[in-house]
Amino acid sequence: MALKIEITATPFKYLKSLDKPTRKRITEKLNALAEDPTNIRLSLPLSSSEKRRARVGSYRILFTIDGDTLTVSDIGPRGQIYRKA
């Protein structure tokens, strides 16, 4: 059973600002994460918090798993995303 994907306002706005191919790749990754969010090939836990991270090229997706909901807290370039976490 797939988890429900919930994207907060900031990453949703950032996702909408990306070019169409990148947006599609990130959306596909989110759908794969909804199927199996703890798969080691799809995401890894962050050492400093309960969040997990997923890689899509040079972009990173930070998210948490709350019951049956996958909550995306941030999406951004690798060099800047971890400063916020």
PDB file with SEQRES, HELIX, SHEET and CRYST1 records, atoms N, CA, C and O in Angstrom:
SEQRES   1 A   85  MET ALA LEU LYS ILE GLU ILE THR ALA THR PRO PHE LYS          
SEQRES   2 A   85  TYR LEU LYS SER LEU ASP LYS PRO THR ARG LYS ARG ILE          
SEQRES   3 A   85  THR GLU LYS LEU ASN ALA LEU ALA GLU ASP PRO THR ASN          
SEQRES   4 A   85  ILE ARG LEU SER LEU PRO LEU SER SER SER GLU LYS ARG          
SEQRES   5 A   85  ARG ALA ARG VAL GLY SER TYR ARG ILE LEU PHE THR ILE          
SEQRES   6 A   85  ASP GLY ASP THR LEU THR VAL SER ASP ILE GLY PRO ARG          
SEQRES   7 A   85  GLY GLN ILE TYR ARG LYS ALA                                  
HELIX    1 AA1 ALA A    9  SER A   17  1                                   9    
HELIX    2 AA2 LYS A   20  GLU A   35  1                                  16    
HELIX    3 AA3 ARG A   78  LYS A   84  1                                   7    
SHEET    1 AA1 5 LYS A   4  ILE A   7  0                                        
SHEET    2 AA1 5 THR A  69  PRO A  77  1                                        
SHEET    3 AA1 5 TYR A  59  ASP A  66 -1                                        
SHEET    4 AA1 5 ARG A  52  VAL A  56 -1                                        
SHEET    5 AA1 5 LEU A  44  PRO A  45 -1                                        
CRYST1    1.000    1.000    1.000  90.00  90.00  90.00 P 1           1          
ATOM      1  N   MET A   1       0.838  -1.190   0.000  1.00  0.00           N  
ATOM      2  CA  MET A   1       0.000   0.000   0.000  1.00  0.00           C  
ATOM      3  C   MET A   1       0.875   1.243   0.000  1.00  0.00           C  
ATOM      4  O   MET A   1       1.786   1.368   0.819  1.00  0.00           O  
ATOM      5  N   ALA A   2       0.606   2.142  -0.898  1.00  0.00           N  
ATOM      6  CA  ALA A   2       1.404   3.360  -1.028  1.00  0.00           C  
ATOM      7  C   ALA A   2       1.022   4.380   0.041  1.00  0.00           C  
ATOM      8  O   ALA A   2      -0.136   4.490   0.442  1.00  0.00           O  
ATOM      9  N   LEU A   3       2.021   5.109   0.479  1.00  0.00           N  
ATOM     10  CA  LEU A   3       1.779   6.179   1.436  1.00  0.00           C  
ATOM     11  C   LEU A   3       1.205   7.405   0.728  1.00  0.00           C  
ATOM     12  O   LEU A   3       1.397   7.595  -0.473  1.00  0.00           O  
ATOM     13  N   LYS A   4       0.515   8.212   1.479  1.00  0.00           N  
ATOM     14  CA  LYS A   4      -0.007   9.472   0.953  1.00  0.00           C  
ATOM     15  C   LYS A   4       1.143  10.492   0.969  1.00  0.00           C  
ATOM     16  O   LYS A   4       1.843  10.615   1.975  1.00  0.00           O  
ATOM     17  N   ILE A   5       1.340  11.216  -0.130  1.00  0.00           N  
ATOM     18  CA  ILE A   5       2.419  12.196  -0.226  1.00  0.00           C  
ATOM     19  C   ILE A   5       1.870  13.578   0.110  1.00  0.00           C  
ATOM     20  O   ILE A   5       0.902  14.040  -0.495  1.00  0.00           O  
ATOM     21  N   GLU A   6       2.499  14.226   1.077  1.00  0.00           N  
ATOM     22  CA  GLU A   6       2.116  15.576   1.473  1.00  0.00           C  
ATOM     23  C   GLU A   6       3.342  16.477   1.304  1.00  0.00           C  
ATOM     24  O   GLU A   6       4.379  16.240   1.923  1.00  0.00           O  
ATOM     25  N   ILE A   7       3.222  17.497   0.473  1.00  0.00           N  
ATOM     26  CA  ILE A   7       4.332  18.413   0.224  1.00  0.00           C  
ATOM     27  C   ILE A   7       3.992  19.750   0.866  1.00  0.00           C  
ATOM     28  O   ILE A   7       2.958  20.342   0.559  1.00  0.00           O  
ATOM     29  N   THR A   8       4.860  20.231   1.758  1.00  0.00           N  
ATOM     30  CA  THR A   8       4.617  21.519   2.401  1.00  0.00           C  
ATOM     31  C   THR A   8       4.779  22.652   1.386  1.00  0.00           C  
ATOM     32  O   THR A   8       5.221  22.418   0.261  1.00  0.00           O  
ATOM     33  N   ALA A   9       4.429  23.862   1.772  1.00  0.00           N  
ATOM     34  CA  ALA A   9       4.350  24.999   0.848  1.00  0.00           C  
ATOM     35  C   ALA A   9       5.680  25.350   0.185  1.00  0.00           C  
ATOM     36  O   ALA A   9       5.718  25.557  -1.028  1.00  0.00           O  
ATOM     37  N   THR A  10       6.753  25.422   0.937  1.00  0.00           N  
ATOM     38  CA  THR A  10       8.044  25.831   0.383  1.00  0.00           C  
ATOM     39  C   THR A  10       8.566  24.869  -0.683  1.00  0.00           C  
ATOM     40  O   THR A  10       8.928  25.322  -1.769  1.00  0.00           O  
ATOM     41  N   PRO A  11       8.622  23.546  -0.417  1.00  0.00           N  
ATOM     42  CA  PRO A  11       9.089  22.650  -1.481  1.00  0.00           C  
ATOM     43  C   PRO A  11       8.126  22.578  -2.663  1.00  0.00           C  
ATOM     44  O   PRO A  11       8.559  22.351  -3.792  1.00  0.00           O  
ATOM     45  N   PHE A  12       6.831  22.766  -2.425  1.00  0.00           N  
ATOM     46  CA  PHE A  12       5.869  22.757  -3.522  1.00  0.00           C  
ATOM     47  C   PHE A  12       6.134  23.928  -4.467  1.00  0.00           C  
ATOM     48  O   PHE A  12       6.106  23.768  -5.687  1.00  0.00           O  
ATOM     49  N   LYS A  13       6.390  25.097  -3.898  1.00  0.00           N  
ATOM     50  CA  LYS A  13       6.692  26.287  -4.698  1.00  0.00           C  
ATOM     51  C   LYS A  13       7.999  26.082  -5.467  1.00  0.00           C  
ATOM     52  O   LYS A  13       8.088  26.445  -6.640  1.00  0.00           O  
ATOM     53  N   TYR A  14       9.008  25.507  -4.821  1.00  0.00           N  
ATOM     54  CA  TYR A  14      10.290  25.256  -5.482  1.00  0.00           C  
ATOM     55  C   TYR A  14      10.129  24.241  -6.613  1.00  0.00           C  
ATOM     56  O   TYR A  14      10.715  24.404  -7.683  1.00  0.00           O  
ATOM     57  N   LEU A  15       9.340  23.201  -6.380  1.00  0.00           N  
ATOM     58  CA  LEU A  15       9.105  22.175  -7.399  1.00  0.00           C  
ATOM     59  C   LEU A  15       8.422  22.769  -8.625  1.00  0.00           C  
ATOM     60  O   LEU A  15       8.758  22.415  -9.756  1.00  0.00           O  
ATOM     61  N   LYS A  16       7.469  23.665  -8.410  1.00  0.00           N  
ATOM     62  CA  LYS A  16       6.780  24.302  -9.523  1.00  0.00           C  
ATOM     63  C   LYS A  16       7.710  25.206 -10.331  1.00  0.00           C  
ATOM     64  O   LYS A  16       7.469  25.430 -11.517  1.00  0.00           O  
ATOM     65  N   SER A  17       8.766  25.727  -9.710  1.00  0.00           N  
ATOM     66  CA  SER A  17       9.682  26.639 -10.397  1.00  0.00           C  
ATOM     67  C   SER A  17      10.724  25.909 -11.252  1.00  0.00           C  
ATOM     68  O   SER A  17      11.401  26.535 -12.067  1.00  0.00           O  
ATOM     69  N   LEU A  18      10.856  24.595 -11.073  1.00  0.00           N  
ATOM     70  CA  LEU A  18      11.855  23.828 -11.822  1.00  0.00           C  
ATOM     71  C   LEU A  18      11.395  23.580 -13.253  1.00  0.00           C  
ATOM     72  O   LEU A  18      10.207  23.669 -13.563  1.00  0.00           O  
ATOM     73  N   ASP A  19      12.364  23.265 -14.128  1.00  0.00           N  
ATOM     74  CA  ASP A  19      12.020  22.936 -15.509  1.00  0.00           C  
ATOM     75  C   ASP A  19      11.269  21.607 -15.551  1.00  0.00           C  
ATOM     76  O   ASP A  19      11.370  20.804 -14.624  1.00  0.00           O  
ATOM     77  N   LYS A  20      10.528  21.381 -16.608  1.00  0.00           N  
ATOM     78  CA  LYS A  20       9.619  20.244 -16.706  1.00  0.00           C  
ATOM     79  C   LYS A  20      10.304  18.881 -16.571  1.00  0.00           C  
ATOM     80  O   LYS A  20       9.786  18.032 -15.846  1.00  0.00           O  
ATOM     81  N   PRO A  21      11.452  18.624 -17.235  1.00  0.00           N  
ATOM     82  CA  PRO A  21      12.092  17.302 -17.071  1.00  0.00           C  
ATOM     83  C   PRO A  21      12.545  17.029 -15.632  1.00  0.00           C  
ATOM     84  O   PRO A  21      12.397  15.911 -15.139  1.00  0.00           O  
ATOM     85  N   THR A  22      13.089  18.032 -14.967  1.00  0.00           N  
ATOM     86  CA  THR A  22      13.537  17.856 -13.584  1.00  0.00           C  
ATOM     87  C   THR A  22      12.342  17.638 -12.665  1.00  0.00           C  
ATOM     88  O   THR A  22      12.386  16.786 -11.778  1.00  0.00           O  
ATOM     89  N   ARG A  23      11.284  18.398 -12.872  1.00  0.00           N  
ATOM     90  CA  ARG A  23      10.063  18.249 -12.087  1.00  0.00           C  
ATOM     91  C   ARG A  23       9.502  16.837 -12.240  1.00  0.00           C  
ATOM     92  O   ARG A  23       9.031  16.241 -11.271  1.00  0.00           O  
ATOM     93  N   LYS A  24       9.554  16.306 -13.460  1.00  0.00           N  
ATOM     94  CA  LYS A  24       9.050  14.958 -13.722  1.00  0.00           C  
ATOM     95  C   LYS A  24       9.902  13.913 -13.004  1.00  0.00           C  
ATOM     96  O   LYS A  24       9.361  12.968 -12.429  1.00  0.00           O  
ATOM     97  N   ARG A  25      11.229  14.068 -13.029  1.00  0.00           N  
ATOM     98  CA  ARG A  25      12.117  13.125 -12.346  1.00  0.00           C  
ATOM     99  C   ARG A  25      11.871  13.123 -10.841  1.00  0.00           C  
ATOM    100  O   ARG A  25      11.843  12.063 -10.216  1.00  0.00           O  
ATOM    101  N   ILE A  26      11.691  14.310 -10.259  1.00  0.00           N  
ATOM    102  CA  ILE A  26      11.446  14.411  -8.817  1.00  0.00           C  
ATOM    103  C   ILE A  26      10.086  13.805  -8.473  1.00  0.00           C  
ATOM    104  O   ILE A  26       9.952  13.119  -7.459  1.00  0.00           O  
ATOM    105  N   THR A  27       9.082  14.053  -9.307  1.00  0.00           N  
ATOM    106  CA  THR A  27       7.756  13.484  -9.071  1.00  0.00           C  
ATOM    107  C   THR A  27       7.791  11.963  -9.146  1.00  0.00           C  
ATOM    108  O   THR A  27       7.147  11.288  -8.343  1.00  0.00           O  
ATOM    109  N   GLU A  28       8.531  11.426 -10.094  1.00  0.00           N  
ATOM    110  CA  GLU A  28       8.665   9.976 -10.197  1.00  0.00           C  
ATOM    111  C   GLU A  28       9.351   9.394  -8.965  1.00  0.00           C  
ATOM    112  O   GLU A  28       8.969   8.326  -8.486  1.00  0.00           O  
ATOM    113  N   LYS A  29      10.347  10.084  -8.459  1.00  0.00           N  
ATOM    114  CA  LYS A  29      11.043   9.629  -7.249  1.00  0.00           C  
ATOM    115  C   LYS A  29      10.100   9.657  -6.050  1.00  0.00           C  
ATOM    116  O   LYS A  29      10.116   8.745  -5.223  1.00  0.00           O  
ATOM    117  N   LEU A  30       9.271  10.711  -5.955  1.00  0.00           N  
ATOM    118  CA  LEU A  30       8.310  10.790  -4.858  1.00  0.00           C  
ATOM    119  C   LEU A  30       7.314   9.637  -4.914  1.00  0.00           C  
ATOM    120  O   LEU A  30       6.955   9.076  -3.879  1.00  0.00           O  
ATOM    121  N   ASN A  31       6.870   9.281  -6.110  1.00  0.00           N  
ATOM    122  CA  ASN A  31       5.945   8.153  -6.256  1.00  0.00           C  
ATOM    123  C   ASN A  31       6.610   6.833  -5.858  1.00  0.00           C  
ATOM    124  O   ASN A  31       5.977   5.977  -5.242  1.00  0.00           O  
ATOM    125  N   ALA A  32       7.880   6.674  -6.210  1.00  0.00           N  
ATOM    126  CA  ALA A  32       8.619   5.468  -5.809  1.00  0.00           C  
ATOM    127  C   ALA A  32       8.805   5.432  -4.298  1.00  0.00           C  
ATOM    128  O   ALA A  32       8.715   4.367  -3.687  1.00  0.00           O  
ATOM    129  N   LEU A  33       9.064   6.585  -3.695  1.00  0.00           N  
ATOM    130  CA  LEU A  33       9.213   6.655  -2.241  1.00  0.00           C  
ATOM    131  C   LEU A  33       7.904   6.331  -1.534  1.00  0.00           C  
ATOM    132  O   LEU A  33       7.915   5.732  -0.458  1.00  0.00           O  
ATOM    133  N   ALA A  34       6.791   6.713  -2.116  1.00  0.00           N  
ATOM    134  CA  ALA A  34       5.492   6.412  -1.513  1.00  0.00           C  
ATOM    135  C   ALA A  34       5.250   4.907  -1.445  1.00  0.00           C  
ATOM    136  O   ALA A  34       4.570   4.427  -0.538  1.00  0.00           O  
ATOM    137  N   GLU A  35       5.798   4.168  -2.393  1.00  0.00           N  
ATOM    138  CA  GLU A  35       5.658   2.706  -2.402  1.00  0.00           C  
ATOM    139  C   GLU A  35       6.529   2.046  -1.332  1.00  0.00           C  
ATOM    140  O   GLU A  35       6.076   1.134  -0.641  1.00  0.00           O  
ATOM    141  N   ASP A  36       7.777   2.501  -1.193  1.00  0.00           N  
ATOM    142  CA  ASP A  36       8.709   1.894  -0.231  1.00  0.00           C  
ATOM    143  C   ASP A  36       9.704   2.954   0.255  1.00  0.00           C  
ATOM    144  O   ASP A  36      10.818   3.020  -0.264  1.00  0.00           O  
ATOM    145  N   PRO A  37       9.335   3.779   1.230  1.00  0.00           N  
ATOM    146  CA  PRO A  37      10.189   4.901   1.641  1.00  0.00           C  
ATOM    147  C   PRO A  37      11.465   4.512   2.378  1.00  0.00           C  
ATOM    148  O   PRO A  37      12.403   5.307   2.430  1.00  0.00           O  
ATOM    149  N   THR A  38      11.525   3.328   2.941  1.00  0.00           N  
ATOM    150  CA  THR A  38      12.719   2.943   3.694  1.00  0.00           C  
ATOM    151  C   THR A  38      13.676   2.072   2.900  1.00  0.00           C  
ATOM    152  O   THR A  38      14.661   1.580   3.450  1.00  0.00           O  
ATOM    153  N   ASN A  39      13.405   1.872   1.618  1.00  0.00           N  
ATOM    154  CA  ASN A  39      14.294   1.095   0.760  1.00  0.00           C  
ATOM    155  C   ASN A  39      15.644   1.803   0.687  1.00  0.00           C  
ATOM    156  O   ASN A  39      15.703   2.989   0.362  1.00  0.00           O  
ATOM    157  N   ILE A  40      16.702   1.105   0.977  1.00  0.00           N  
ATOM    158  CA  ILE A  40      18.049   1.681   1.029  1.00  0.00           C  
ATOM    159  C   ILE A  40      18.489   2.217  -0.334  1.00  0.00           C  
ATOM    160  O   ILE A  40      19.349   3.095  -0.394  1.00  0.00           O  
ATOM    161  N   ARG A  41      17.920   1.710  -1.427  1.00  0.00           N  
ATOM    162  CA  ARG A  41      18.262   2.200  -2.760  1.00  0.00           C  
ATOM    163  C   ARG A  41      17.563   3.518  -3.084  1.00  0.00           C  
ATOM    164  O   ARG A  41      17.984   4.231  -3.995  1.00  0.00           O  
ATOM    165  N   LEU A  42      16.503   3.849  -2.351  1.00  0.00           N  
ATOM    166  CA  LEU A  42      15.736   5.057  -2.633  1.00  0.00           C  
ATOM    167  C   LEU A  42      16.046   6.206  -1.681  1.00  0.00           C  
ATOM    168  O   LEU A  42      16.054   7.366  -2.091  1.00  0.00           O  
ATOM    169  N   SER A  43      16.300   5.891  -0.413  1.00  0.00           N  
ATOM    170  CA  SER A  43      16.532   6.958   0.559  1.00  0.00           C  
ATOM    171  C   SER A  43      17.415   6.472   1.698  1.00  0.00           C  
ATOM    172  O   SER A  43      17.547   5.275   1.951  1.00  0.00           O  
ATOM    173  N   LEU A  44      18.009   7.440   2.373  1.00  0.00           N  
ATOM    174  CA  LEU A  44      18.868   7.164   3.524  1.00  0.00           C  
ATOM    175  C   LEU A  44      18.469   8.070   4.677  1.00  0.00           C  
ATOM    176  O   LEU A  44      17.993   9.181   4.444  1.00  0.00           O  
ATOM    177  N   PRO A  45      18.650   7.627   5.912  1.00  0.00           N  
ATOM    178  CA  PRO A  45      18.327   8.493   7.046  1.00  0.00           C  
ATOM    179  C   PRO A  45      19.390   9.581   7.232  1.00  0.00           C  
ATOM    180  O   PRO A  45      20.573   9.354   6.981  1.00  0.00           O  
ATOM    181  N   LEU A  46      18.956  10.752   7.672  1.00  0.00           N  
ATOM    182  CA  LEU A  46      19.905  11.802   8.042  1.00  0.00           C  
ATOM    183  C   LEU A  46      20.418  11.489   9.435  1.00  0.00           C  
ATOM    184  O   LEU A  46      19.656  11.035  10.289  1.00  0.00           O  
ATOM    185  N   SER A  47      21.672  11.720   9.672  1.00  0.00           N  
ATOM    186  CA  SER A  47      22.254  11.367  10.966  1.00  0.00           C  
ATOM    187  C   SER A  47      21.836  12.316  12.079  1.00  0.00           C  
ATOM    188  O   SER A  47      21.862  11.938  13.250  1.00  0.00           O  
ATOM    189  N   SER A  48      21.453  13.539  11.738  1.00  0.00           N  
ATOM    190  CA  SER A  48      21.179  14.533  12.758  1.00  0.00           C  
ATOM    191  C   SER A  48      19.713  14.640  13.149  1.00  0.00           C  
ATOM    192  O   SER A  48      19.386  15.383  14.075  1.00  0.00           O  
ATOM    193  N   SER A  49      18.814  13.920  12.472  1.00  0.00           N  
ATOM    194  CA  SER A  49      17.391  14.041  12.793  1.00  0.00           C  
ATOM    195  C   SER A  49      16.638  12.790  12.367  1.00  0.00           C  
ATOM    196  O   SER A  49      17.241  11.808  11.935  1.00  0.00           O  
ATOM    197  N   GLU A  50      15.330  12.832  12.491  1.00  0.00           N  
ATOM    198  CA  GLU A  50      14.489  11.708  12.075  1.00  0.00           C  
ATOM    199  C   GLU A  50      14.121  11.774  10.601  1.00  0.00           C  
ATOM    200  O   GLU A  50      13.391  10.916  10.105  1.00  0.00           O  
ATOM    201  N   LYS A  51      14.616  12.777   9.903  1.00  0.00           N  
ATOM    202  CA  LYS A  51      14.323  12.934   8.481  1.00  0.00           C  
ATOM    203  C   LYS A  51      15.115  11.936   7.652  1.00  0.00           C  
ATOM    204  O   LYS A  51      16.121  11.385   8.098  1.00  0.00           O  
ATOM    205  N   ARG A  52      14.635  11.719   6.437  1.00  0.00           N  
ATOM    206  CA  ARG A  52      15.332  10.897   5.457  1.00  0.00           C  
ATOM    207  C   ARG A  52      15.613  11.752   4.244  1.00  0.00           C  
ATOM    208  O   ARG A  52      14.994  12.799   4.055  1.00  0.00           O  
ATOM    209  N   ARG A  53      16.555  11.304   3.413  1.00  0.00           N  
ATOM    210  CA  ARG A  53      16.905  12.055   2.208  1.00  0.00           C  
ATOM    211  C   ARG A  53      16.874  11.125   1.010  1.00  0.00           C  
ATOM    212  O   ARG A  53      17.179   9.936   1.103  1.00  0.00           O  
ATOM    213  N   ALA A  54      16.493  11.710  -0.123  1.00  0.00           N  
ATOM    214  CA  ALA A  54      16.487  10.970  -1.377  1.00  0.00           C  
ATOM    215  C   ALA A  54      17.220  11.816  -2.406  1.00  0.00           C  
ATOM    216  O   ALA A  54      17.144  13.044  -2.380  1.00  0.00           O  
ATOM    217  N   ARG A  55      17.923  11.156  -3.304  1.00  0.00           N  
ATOM    218  CA  ARG A  55      18.741  11.839  -4.299  1.00  0.00           C  
ATOM    219  C   ARG A  55      18.092  11.744  -5.674  1.00  0.00           C  
ATOM    220  O   ARG A  55      17.666  10.673  -6.108  1.00  0.00           O  
ATOM    221  N   VAL A  56      18.026  12.900  -6.353  1.00  0.00           N  
ATOM    222  CA  VAL A  56      17.569  12.959  -7.739  1.00  0.00           C  
ATOM    223  C   VAL A  56      18.571  13.853  -8.465  1.00  0.00           C  
ATOM    224  O   VAL A  56      18.417  15.074  -8.491  1.00  0.00           O  
ATOM    225  N   GLY A  57      19.601  13.238  -9.056  1.00  0.00           N  
ATOM    226  CA  GLY A  57      20.659  14.016  -9.702  1.00  0.00           C  
ATOM    227  C   GLY A  57      21.366  14.885  -8.681  1.00  0.00           C  
ATOM    228  O   GLY A  57      21.874  14.382  -7.679  1.00  0.00           O  
ATOM    229  N   SER A  58      21.405  16.189  -8.929  1.00  0.00           N  
ATOM    230  CA  SER A  58      22.045  17.110  -7.986  1.00  0.00           C  
ATOM    231  C   SER A  58      21.051  17.685  -6.984  1.00  0.00           C  
ATOM    232  O   SER A  58      21.407  18.559  -6.193  1.00  0.00           O  
ATOM    233  N   TYR A  59      19.825  17.211  -7.006  1.00  0.00           N  
ATOM    234  CA  TYR A  59      18.795  17.678  -6.078  1.00  0.00           C  
ATOM    235  C   TYR A  59      18.588  16.659  -4.969  1.00  0.00           C  
ATOM    236  O   TYR A  59      18.851  15.469  -5.143  1.00  0.00           O  
ATOM    237  N   ARG A  60      18.113  17.142  -3.830  1.00  0.00           N  
ATOM    238  CA  ARG A  60      17.818  16.283  -2.691  1.00  0.00           C  
ATOM    239  C   ARG A  60      16.394  16.555  -2.221  1.00  0.00           C  
ATOM    240  O   ARG A  60      15.904  17.683  -2.279  1.00  0.00           O  
ATOM    241  N   ILE A  61      15.751  15.502  -1.759  1.00  0.00           N  
ATOM    242  CA  ILE A  61      14.421  15.585  -1.178  1.00  0.00           C  
ATOM    243  C   ILE A  61      14.551  15.180   0.281  1.00  0.00           C  
ATOM    244  O   ILE A  61      15.041  14.091   0.578  1.00  0.00           O  
ATOM    245  N   LEU A  62      14.122  16.038   1.193  1.00  0.00           N  
ATOM    246  CA  LEU A  62      14.124  15.716   2.613  1.00  0.00           C  
ATOM    247  C   LEU A  62      12.686  15.444   3.032  1.00  0.00           C  
ATOM    248  O   LEU A  62      11.785  16.222   2.719  1.00  0.00           O  
ATOM    249  N   PHE A  63      12.475  14.345   3.737  1.00  0.00           N  
ATOM    250  CA  PHE A  63      11.114  13.990   4.117  1.00  0.00           C  
ATOM    251  C   PHE A  63      11.087  13.206   5.423  1.00  0.00           C  
ATOM    252  O   PHE A  63      12.108  12.692   5.880  1.00  0.00           O  
ATOM    253  N   THR A  64       9.901  13.125   6.010  1.00  0.00           N  
ATOM    254  CA  THR A  64       9.658  12.310   7.189  1.00  0.00           C  
ATOM    255  C   THR A  64       8.502  11.367   6.891  1.00  0.00           C  
ATOM    256  O   THR A  64       7.693  11.614   5.997  1.00  0.00           O  
ATOM    257  N   ILE A  65       8.441  10.294   7.647  1.00  0.00           N  
ATOM    258  CA  ILE A  65       7.355   9.324   7.512  1.00  0.00           C  
ATOM    259  C   ILE A  65       6.546   9.377   8.801  1.00  0.00           C  
ATOM    260  O   ILE A  65       7.056   9.083   9.882  1.00  0.00           O  
ATOM    261  N   ASP A  66       5.281   9.757   8.671  1.00  0.00           N  
ATOM    262  CA  ASP A  66       4.393   9.864   9.828  1.00  0.00           C  
ATOM    263  C   ASP A  66       3.196   8.943   9.601  1.00  0.00           C  
ATOM    264  O   ASP A  66       2.214   9.333   8.968  1.00  0.00           O  
ATOM    265  N   GLY A  67       3.286   7.734  10.115  1.00  0.00           N  
ATOM    266  CA  GLY A  67       2.198   6.777   9.928  1.00  0.00           C  
ATOM    267  C   GLY A  67       2.051   6.395   8.470  1.00  0.00           C  
ATOM    268  O   GLY A  67       2.927   5.745   7.900  1.00  0.00           O  
ATOM    269  N   ASP A  68       0.925   6.804   7.858  1.00  0.00           N  
ATOM    270  CA  ASP A  68       0.694   6.483   6.452  1.00  0.00           C  
ATOM    271  C   ASP A  68       0.884   7.699   5.553  1.00  0.00           C  
ATOM    272  O   ASP A  68       0.362   7.738   4.439  1.00  0.00           O  
ATOM    273  N   THR A  69       1.636   8.701   6.037  1.00  0.00           N  
ATOM    274  CA  THR A  69       1.888   9.929   5.271  1.00  0.00           C  
ATOM    275  C   THR A  69       3.385  10.171   5.124  1.00  0.00           C  
ATOM    276  O   THR A  69       4.138  10.101   6.096  1.00  0.00           O  
ATOM    277  N   LEU A  70       3.801  10.456   3.900  1.00  0.00           N  
ATOM    278  CA  LEU A  70       5.177  10.851   3.614  1.00  0.00           C  
ATOM    279  C   LEU A  70       5.151  12.378   3.455  1.00  0.00           C  
ATOM    280  O   LEU A  70       4.582  12.890   2.490  1.00  0.00           O  
ATOM    281  N   THR A  71       5.759  13.097   4.388  1.00  0.00           N  
ATOM    282  CA  THR A  71       5.721  14.559   4.386  1.00  0.00           C  
ATOM    283  C   THR A  71       7.043  15.101   3.872  1.00  0.00           C  
ATOM    284  O   THR A  71       8.085  14.916   4.500  1.00  0.00           O  
ATOM    285  N   VAL A  72       6.997  15.777   2.718  1.00  0.00           N  
ATOM    286  CA  VAL A  72       8.191  16.376   2.121  1.00  0.00           C  
ATOM    287  C   VAL A  72       8.408  17.735   2.769  1.00  0.00           C  
ATOM    288  O   VAL A  72       7.564  18.625   2.660  1.00  0.00           O  
ATOM    289  N   SER A  73       9.544  17.892   3.447  1.00  0.00           N  
ATOM    290  CA  SER A  73       9.819  19.144   4.139  1.00  0.00           C  
ATOM    291  C   SER A  73      10.698  20.090   3.336  1.00  0.00           C  
ATOM    292  O   SER A  73      10.679  21.298   3.572  1.00  0.00           O  
ATOM    293  N   ASP A  74      11.474  19.555   2.382  1.00  0.00           N  
ATOM    294  CA  ASP A  74      12.325  20.434   1.576  1.00  0.00           C  
ATOM    295  C   ASP A  74      12.817  19.720   0.317  1.00  0.00           C  
ATOM    296  O   ASP A  74      13.049  18.511   0.311  1.00  0.00           O  
ATOM    297  N   ILE A  75      12.968  20.504  -0.740  1.00  0.00           N  
ATOM    298  CA  ILE A  75      13.555  20.049  -1.995  1.00  0.00           C  
ATOM    299  C   ILE A  75      14.522  21.129  -2.438  1.00  0.00           C  
ATOM    300  O   ILE A  75      14.175  22.310  -2.422  1.00  0.00           O  
ATOM    301  N   GLY A  76      15.731  20.749  -2.834  1.00  0.00           N  
ATOM    302  CA  GLY A  76      16.680  21.759  -3.284  1.00  0.00           C  
ATOM    303  C   GLY A  76      17.984  21.157  -3.752  1.00  0.00           C  
ATOM    304  O   GLY A  76      18.162  19.939  -3.730  1.00  0.00           O  
ATOM    305  N   PRO A  77      18.915  22.030  -4.186  1.00  0.00           N  
ATOM    306  CA  PRO A  77      20.226  21.571  -4.634  1.00  0.00           C  
ATOM    307  C   PRO A  77      21.043  21.006  -3.473  1.00  0.00           C  
ATOM    308  O   PRO A  77      20.911  21.447  -2.331  1.00  0.00           O  
ATOM    309  N   ARG A  78      21.871  20.043  -3.780  1.00  0.00           N  
ATOM    310  CA  ARG A  78      22.658  19.349  -2.763  1.00  0.00           C  
ATOM    311  C   ARG A  78      23.474  20.280  -1.881  1.00  0.00           C  
ATOM    312  O   ARG A  78      23.544  20.073  -0.669  1.00  0.00           O  
ATOM    313  N   GLY A  79      24.090  21.298  -2.461  1.00  0.00           N  
ATOM    314  CA  GLY A  79      24.965  22.163  -1.692  1.00  0.00           C  
ATOM    315  C   GLY A  79      24.275  23.036  -0.667  1.00  0.00           C  
ATOM    316  O   GLY A  79      24.912  23.500   0.278  1.00  0.00           O  
ATOM    317  N   GLN A  80      22.987  23.268  -0.834  1.00  0.00           N  
ATOM    318  CA  GLN A  80      22.272  24.197   0.049  1.00  0.00           C  
ATOM    319  C   GLN A  80      21.234  23.534   0.940  1.00  0.00           C  
ATOM    320  O   GLN A  80      20.840  24.107   1.956  1.00  0.00           O  
ATOM    321  N   ILE A  81      20.790  22.356   0.584  1.00  0.00           N  
ATOM    322  CA  ILE A  81      19.662  21.735   1.269  1.00  0.00           C  
ATOM    323  C   ILE A  81      19.975  21.376   2.723  1.00  0.00           C  
ATOM    324  O   ILE A  81      19.101  21.488   3.582  1.00  0.00           O  
ATOM    325  N   TYR A  82      21.193  20.951   3.010  1.00  0.00           N  
ATOM    326  CA  TYR A  82      21.512  20.488   4.350  1.00  0.00           C  
ATOM    327  C   TYR A  82      21.750  21.630   5.334  1.00  0.00           C  
ATOM    328  O   TYR A  82      21.783  21.400   6.542  1.00  0.00           O  
ATOM    329  N   ARG A  83      21.912  22.821   4.853  1.00  0.00           N  
ATOM    330  CA  ARG A  83      22.065  23.986   5.743  1.00  0.00           C  
ATOM    331  C   ARG A  83      20.769  24.282   6.464  1.00  0.00           C  
ATOM    332  O   ARG A  83      20.782  24.796   7.583  1.00  0.00           O  
ATOM    333  N   LYS A  84      19.637  23.959   5.829  1.00  0.00           N  
ATOM    334  CA  LYS A  84      18.324  24.196   6.416  1.00  0.00           C  
ATOM    335  C   LYS A  84      17.917  23.100   7.377  1.00  0.00           C  
ATOM    336  O   LYS A  84      17.169  23.343   8.323  1.00  0.00           O  
ATOM    337  N   ALA A  85      18.409  21.886   7.138  1.00  0.00           N  
ATOM    338  CA  ALA A  85      17.982  20.722   7.943  1.00  0.00           C  
ATOM    339  C   ALA A  85      18.545  20.786   9.297  1.00  0.00           C  
ATOM    340  O   ALA A  85      18.296  19.898  10.112  1.00  0.00           O  
TER     341      ALA A  85                                                      
END                                                                             
